[in-house]
Amino acid sequence: MDMNELLAKCDHTLLKQSAKWEDIRALCDEGMDNGCMSVCIPPSYVKQAYEYLRDKETKLKICTVIGFPNGYNTTRVKVLETEEAVLDGADEIDMVINIGWLKDKREDEIVEEIKAVKKACHGRLLKVIIETCLLTQEEKMAACKLVTKAGADYIKTSTGFSTGGATPQDVALLKANVGKNVKVKAAGGIASLEDADLMLKLGASRLGTSKIVALYKQLKNK
């Protein structure tokens, strides 16, 4: 596998509730040093991270999460969260859908919510987390249709905070069922370089992971 290519598709992630600014700053440094696409961090640290990265010569993007991790915030709250994140300096937004709405087949409301958040992104990239571990195969395919219809940029497997993360089967399923303009982000439970490489081969264009940089460092130090 080409490690530089793999790292360039990583959203280097730290979303633990106990994360301190010292940890977020270290994440940013690791993201820059290893050529990651972005750091994915809690909304409360976006402004601080933006100010930290602003004067550095880096292409590292700031990604944050909306309606995280449960997705059942109201649409108005998700929109307000998104608007504040953008004002604070976020380049990318990862939002969680209302999973209960999907199970209730409230498809129009899901589409309208994604569209509302997309509008609040003001041109920033929008990834939509569908939490595959809580869905049936039918619901996963329905989510692909809705995310495509709403005009999001990515569909994302998981938050990493539920009962499971990305699986090869789900990545392949999402890739096969989203529209041609929607990419796939695999996130949650990617525990090895081999896992990450497999996800990319199956159609993921982005990886959300807290482990890949550490594993790469171990590989270099052998």
Wavefront OBJ file of the C-alpha trace (Angstrom):
o trace
v 0.000 0.000 0.000
v 1.092 3.594 -0.612
v 1.257 5.093 2.883
v 1.371 8.700 1.685
v -1.800 8.154 -0.329
v -3.486 6.431 2.604
v -2.589 9.189 5.068
v -3.764 11.844 2.598
v -7.237 10.306 2.788
v -7.356 10.257 6.590
v -9.443 12.475 8.834
v -7.204 12.198 11.903
v -9.810 12.029 14.640
v -10.154 12.846 18.319
v -13.713 13.071 19.629
v -13.349 11.643 23.139
v -15.312 13.575 25.744
v -12.155 13.954 27.833
v -10.083 15.551 25.055
v -8.187 18.656 26.217
v -6.738 21.458 24.098
v -3.285 19.936 24.598
v -4.577 16.750 22.946
v -6.241 18.628 20.087
v -3.088 20.645 19.425
v -1.040 17.432 19.324
v -3.588 15.967 16.889
v -3.153 19.007 14.636
v 0.626 18.639 14.749
v 0.370 14.955 13.867
v -2.054 15.727 11.058
v 0.347 18.273 9.575
v 3.455 16.133 10.048
v 1.892 13.077 8.411
v 0.045 14.677 5.506
v -3.492 13.896 6.680
v -6.452 15.454 4.908
v -8.025 16.861 8.074
v -8.353 16.688 11.813
v -11.838 15.794 13.029
v -12.410 17.487 16.381
v -15.200 18.576 18.748
v -17.010 21.814 17.801
v -15.837 23.559 20.963
v -12.223 23.373 19.772
v -12.731 24.460 16.150
v -11.982 28.150 16.714
v -8.887 27.414 18.781
v -7.618 24.940 16.183
v -8.301 27.409 13.380
v -6.281 30.092 15.171
v -3.483 27.603 15.863
v -3.262 26.491 12.217
v -3.911 29.877 10.611
v -0.309 31.063 10.513
v 1.221 27.698 9.621
v 2.011 26.623 6.090
v -0.363 23.682 5.949
v -3.178 22.311 3.820
v -4.626 20.462 6.814
v -8.367 21.020 7.038
v -10.524 21.295 10.136
v -13.491 18.938 10.302
v -16.099 18.907 13.056
v -19.253 17.023 13.977
v -22.890 18.115 14.113
v -25.767 16.415 15.935
v -23.138 14.109 17.331
v -23.259 11.289 18.203
v -26.981 10.477 18.397
v -28.443 12.532 15.555
v -31.736 13.305 17.245
v -31.210 17.045 17.746
v -33.787 19.169 15.967
v -32.981 20.459 12.513
v -32.813 24.019 13.833
v -30.156 23.021 16.376
v -28.107 21.199 13.728
v -28.269 24.239 11.470
v -27.178 26.566 14.282
v -24.335 24.207 15.196
v -23.204 24.187 11.576
v -23.358 27.939 11.185
v -21.269 28.442 14.317
v -18.736 25.824 13.228
v -18.309 27.551 9.874
v -17.877 30.934 11.532
v -15.287 29.393 13.853
v -13.261 28.116 10.897
v -14.458 24.600 10.058
v -13.706 23.433 6.514
v -15.767 20.247 6.676
v -18.923 19.192 8.500
v -19.835 15.634 9.512
v -23.504 15.512 10.559
v -25.509 12.605 11.999
v -28.910 11.907 10.479
v -32.013 11.401 12.590
v -31.903 7.614 12.713
v -35.387 7.344 14.194
v -36.772 9.300 11.268
v -35.136 6.836 8.880
v -36.739 3.917 10.697
v -40.081 5.771 10.653
v -39.630 6.279 6.885
v -39.845 10.073 7.280
v -37.745 10.407 4.166
v -38.795 13.906 3.114
v -37.852 15.283 6.530
v -34.430 13.661 6.359
v -33.783 15.133 2.922
v -34.901 18.592 4.035
v -32.704 18.427 7.133
v -29.615 17.468 5.131
v -30.377 20.256 2.654
v -30.734 22.752 5.501
v -27.393 21.748 6.992
v -25.788 21.807 3.533
v -27.010 25.361 3.048
v -25.563 26.334 6.444
v -22.189 24.912 5.323
v -21.818 27.839 2.880
v -19.837 25.746 0.427
v -17.961 23.631 2.945
v -17.863 19.886 2.469
v -20.760 17.973 4.056
v -20.506 14.340 5.132
v -23.625 12.578 6.397
v -23.229 9.898 9.078
v -25.894 7.196 8.887
v -24.675 4.876 11.719
v -24.767 1.651 9.717
v -24.572 -0.615 12.772
v -28.104 0.446 13.753
v -29.642 -0.068 10.300
v -31.033 -2.930 8.283
v -29.749 -3.533 4.763
v -32.921 -1.945 3.409
v -32.428 1.122 5.610
v -28.798 1.497 4.506
v -29.869 1.491 0.876
v -32.648 3.983 1.634
v -30.106 6.230 3.373
v -27.914 6.150 0.268
v -30.839 7.349 -1.810
v -31.709 10.152 0.621
v -28.136 11.407 1.039
v -27.769 11.472 -2.742
v -31.081 13.276 -3.226
v -30.181 15.887 -0.617
v -26.932 16.782 -2.378
v -24.424 15.908 0.344
v -20.807 15.350 -0.627
v -20.206 12.159 1.359
v -22.047 9.372 3.102
v -20.221 8.194 6.248
v -20.635 4.833 7.914
v -20.377 5.535 11.620
v -19.788 7.824 14.575
v -17.567 5.348 16.388
v -19.767 5.869 19.464
v -22.419 3.197 18.852
v -22.417 -0.594 18.710
v -20.078 -0.918 15.736
v -18.035 0.890 13.119
v -17.212 0.548 9.459
v -17.231 -2.920 7.932
v -15.985 -3.951 4.485
v -19.497 -5.107 3.618
v -21.046 -1.753 4.485
v -18.423 0.236 2.591
v -19.059 -1.853 -0.513
v -22.835 -1.518 -0.055
v -22.704 2.276 0.293
v -20.382 2.626 -2.676
v -22.753 0.570 -4.823
v -25.885 2.494 -3.830
v -24.989 6.190 -3.587
v -25.159 8.516 -6.572
v -22.095 9.214 -8.680
v -21.545 12.598 -7.004
v -21.478 11.169 -3.468
v -18.302 9.707 -1.971
v -17.957 7.254 0.913
v -16.203 7.831 4.234
v -15.413 4.772 6.328
v -15.150 5.539 10.041
v -15.176 3.691 13.335
v -13.169 0.618 14.241
v -10.455 0.912 11.595
v -7.782 -0.759 13.698
v -4.995 -1.654 11.266
v -3.262 -0.394 8.136
v -4.625 -3.451 6.346
v -8.182 -2.491 7.378
v -7.643 1.025 6.080
v -6.227 -0.179 2.776
v -9.142 -2.588 2.311
v -11.693 0.189 2.925
v -10.071 2.292 0.207
v -9.992 -0.617 -2.225
v -13.702 -1.228 -1.607
v -14.591 2.327 -2.563
v -14.040 4.631 0.405
v -12.531 7.985 -0.517
v -11.934 9.094 3.065
v -11.118 7.355 6.342
v -12.107 8.572 9.793
v -9.683 7.093 12.277
v -7.799 7.779 15.483
v -5.285 4.955 15.005
v -3.682 5.142 11.556
v -1.094 7.813 12.370
v 0.081 5.878 15.439
v 0.282 2.660 13.424
v 2.256 4.430 10.712
v 4.711 5.736 13.318
v 5.181 2.214 14.651
v 5.838 0.975 11.110
v 8.465 3.663 10.512
v 10.228 2.897 13.791
v 10.617 -0.817 13.136
l 1 2 3 4 5 6 7 8 9 10 11 12 13 14 15 16 17 18 19 20 21 22 23 24 25 26 27 28 29 30 31 32 33 34 35 36 37 38 39 40 41 42 43 44 45 46 47 48 49 50 51 52 53 54 55 56 57 58 59 60 61 62 63 64 65 66 67 68 69 70 71 72 73 74 75 76 77 78 79 80 81 82 83 84 85 86 87 88 89 90 91 92 93 94 95 96 97 98 99 100 101 102 103 104 105 106 107 108 109 110 111 112 113 114 115 116 117 118 119 120 121 122 123 124 125 126 127 128 129 130 131 132 133 134 135 136 137 138 139 140 141 142 143 144 145 146 147 148 149 150 151 152 153 154 155 156 157 158 159 160 161 162 163 164 165 166 167 168 169 170 171 172 173 174 175 176 177 178 179 180 181 182 183 184 185 186 187 188 189 190 191 192 193 194 195 196 197 198 199 200 201 202 203 204 205 206 207 208 209 210 211 212 213 214 215 216 217 218 219 220 221 222
